[in-house]
Amino acid sequence: MGRRINLLPVSERPRTTTNVPVLALVAGVIVVVFGLSLAYFLLSSALDDRKQELADLEQQAKLLETQAAALREYEQLADRRVQAERTVQAFYAGRTLVGDVLDSISRVVPETVWFDSLELTTEEPGAKGAPATARATQSENRLLIEAKAHAMEDIAQFMVRLQLIPAVSGVKLERASMQGETGTTRLFSVQAVVSNTQDPETPLPLSQVEVEGR
């Protein structure tokens, strides 16, 4: 096979040239695509991190809500305990100490006076929802004594002594009459108001006992 000879003039022959603008454009596109890809990767990684942080925060928030609900239950129990203590405190401080009143009466009775009957009526603690100080002078707290004495002076002495008791006030002589033909004995009736003299802040006996909860 013979050698091929190009008969075209050299000036007419096609030449391979480098298109610099196109090459620069292609390089620019490659750089832009690489930059976008890198930015997308970085933003995706940051977004994943933020999503993980959000999930962790949501989990912590749920845990805190659970703990807060448990604490609210304990708070409600504490409020109920305080309310129960206040109620018991009101009943305890609102008691009229009948035993102390009777003991005081027994100490002030003269030897010349003796009882036929003694009626002591006190209101129940906490009745009507009134505080102890407001119930102190109510008509439900009454003392009625039927007794005998040798003379009016003995009756007067007994009434004076009865008024010395802090829990007794408003002592009144209801009636007085003679007994027997000789009139040596006098029948009389004394009525008074019994008050609760306790301090409203009187501590409960069990409030001084430390109980350790487990």
C-alpha positions in Angstrom: 0.0 0.0 0.0 1.4 3.4 -1.0 1.9 6.3 1.3 -0.9 8.9 1.4 0.1 12.4 0.4 -2.0 15.4 1.5 -2.2 17.6 -1.5 -3.9 20.5 0.3 -1.9 23.6 1.0 -0.6 23.9 4.5 -2.7 27.0 5.1 -5.8 25.1 4.2 -5.2 22.1 6.4 -7.4 22.0 9.7 -5.4 22.6 12.9 -6.2 21.5 16.4 -6.4 24.5 18.8 -7.2 24.9 22.5 -10.5 26.8 23.2 -9.4 28.6 26.4 -12.8 30.2 27.2 -14.7 26.9 26.9 -12.1 25.2 29.0 -12.3 27.9 31.7 -16.1 27.6 31.6 -15.9 23.9 32.1 -13.4 24.3 34.9 -15.7 26.9 36.5 -18.7 24.6 36.3 -16.7 21.8 37.9 -15.6 24.1 40.7 -19.2 25.3 41.3 -20.6 21.7 41.3 -17.9 20.6 43.7 -18.6 23.6 45.9 -22.3 22.9 45.9 -21.7 19.3 46.6 -19.4 20.2 49.5 -21.9 22.7 50.9 -24.7 20.2 50.6 -22.7 17.6 52.4 -21.8 20.0 55.2 -25.4 21.3 55.5 -26.7 17.8 55.5 -24.3 16.8 58.3 -25.2 19.9 60.3 -28.9 19.2 59.8 -28.5 15.6 61.0 -26.6 16.9 64.1 -29.5 19.4 64.8 -32.1 16.6 64.3 -30.2 14.4 66.8 -30.0 17.3 69.3 -33.7 18.0 68.8 -34.5 14.3 69.5 -32.3 14.4 72.6 -34.0 17.5 73.8 -37.5 16.0 73.2 -36.5 12.9 75.2 -35.2 15.1 78.0 -38.4 17.1 77.9 -40.5 14.0 78.2 -38.3 12.8 81.1 -38.7 16.1 82.8 -42.5 16.1 82.3 -42.7 12.7 83.8 -40.6 13.8 86.8 -42.7 17.0 87.1 -45.9 14.9 87.1 -44.5 12.7 89.9 -43.5 15.9 91.9 -47.0 17.3 91.4 -48.4 14.1 93.0 -46.1 14.5 95.9 -47.0 18.2 96.2 -50.7 17.3 96.2 -50.0 14.7 98.9 -48.1 17.4 100.9 -51.0 19.8 100.6 -53.5 17.2 101.7 -51.2 16.4 104.7 -51.0 20.1 105.7 -54.8 20.4 105.3 -55.3 17.3 107.5 -52.9 18.6 110.1 -54.8 22.0 110.2 -58.1 20.2 110.6 -56.8 18.0 113.4 -55.1 21.1 114.9 -58.4 23.0 114.9 -60.2 20.1 116.6 -57.4 19.6 119.1 -57.2 23.3 120.0 -61.0 23.6 120.0 -61.5 21.0 122.7 -63.0 22.2 126.0 -61.0 20.5 128.7 -63.9 19.1 130.7 -61.7 17.2 133.0 -59.7 20.3 133.9 -62.9 22.3 134.4 -64.4 19.7 136.8 -61.1 19.5 138.7 -61.1 23.3 139.1 -64.7 23.2 140.3 -64.0 20.5 142.9 -61.2 22.7 144.3 -63.4 25.8 144.8 -66.4 24.2 146.4 -66.7 25.2 150.1 -67.3 22.6 152.7 -70.7 24.1 153.5 -71.9 23.5 149.9 -72.7 20.1 148.4 -74.0 19.2 145.0 -77.3 17.5 144.0 -76.4 17.5 140.3 -73.9 19.0 137.9 -74.5 19.3 134.2 -71.7 20.4 131.9 -72.5 20.8 128.2 -69.8 21.7 125.7 -69.9 22.1 121.9 -68.0 19.6 119.9 -64.7 20.8 118.5 -64.9 22.1 115.0 -68.7 22.3 115.1 -70.2 24.9 112.7 -66.7 25.5 111.4 -66.0 28.4 113.8 -62.6 28.9 115.4 -62.1 28.1 119.1 -62.0 31.8 120.1 -65.3 32.5 118.5 -67.0 29.5 120.2 -65.7 30.4 123.6 -68.8 32.3 124.6 -71.5 30.4 122.7 -74.6 29.2 124.6 -73.7 25.5 123.9 -71.0 25.7 126.5 -73.1 25.7 129.7 -72.6 24.7 133.3 -75.6 24.1 135.5 -75.2 23.2 139.1 -78.0 22.2 141.5 -76.7 22.3 145.1 -77.5 22.9 148.7 -75.9 25.2 151.3 -76.4 26.2 154.9 -76.8 30.0 154.2 -76.8 32.6 151.5 -73.3 33.6 152.5 -72.1 30.1 151.5 -73.8 30.4 148.2 -72.2 33.8 147.6 -68.8 32.5 148.5 -69.2 29.6 146.1 -70.2 31.9 143.3 -67.2 34.1 143.9 -64.8 31.2 143.9 -66.5 29.8 140.8 -65.7 33.0 138.9 -62.0 32.5 139.7 -61.8 29.6 137.3 -60.5 30.9 134.0 -62.7 28.6 131.9 -65.9 29.7 133.8 -67.6 33.1 133.3 -71.0 34.7 133.5 -71.9 33.0 136.8 -75.6 33.6 137.7 -77.8 32.5 140.5 -80.9 31.0 138.9 -82.9 30.4 142.0 -82.5 29.9 145.8 -85.1 28.6 148.2 -85.5 27.3 151.7 -85.8 23.7 152.5 -87.5 22.2 155.5 -89.6 23.7 158.2 -86.7 25.2 160.1 -85.2 26.7 157.0 -81.6 25.6 157.8 -80.9 24.4 154.3 -81.1 26.4 151.1 -81.5 24.9 147.7 -80.0 26.9 144.8 -79.2 26.7 141.2 -76.2 28.3 139.5 -75.6 28.7 135.8 -72.4 29.7 134.0 -70.7 29.8 130.6 -67.8 27.5 130.0 -65.0 28.7 127.7 -62.2 27.0 125.9 -59.0 28.6 127.3 -56.6 26.7 125.2 -54.1 28.5 122.9 -55.3 28.0 119.2 -51.7 27.2 118.4 -51.4 24.4 120.8 -49.1 21.8 119.2 -50.4 18.4 118.5 -48.8 15.7 120.7 -47.7 13.7 117.6 -46.3 16.7 115.8 -43.2 16.5 118.1 -42.4 13.0 117.1 -40.1 12.7 114.1 -41.2 10.0 111.7 -38.7 8.9 109.1 -40.3 7.9 105.8 -38.8 5.2 103.7 
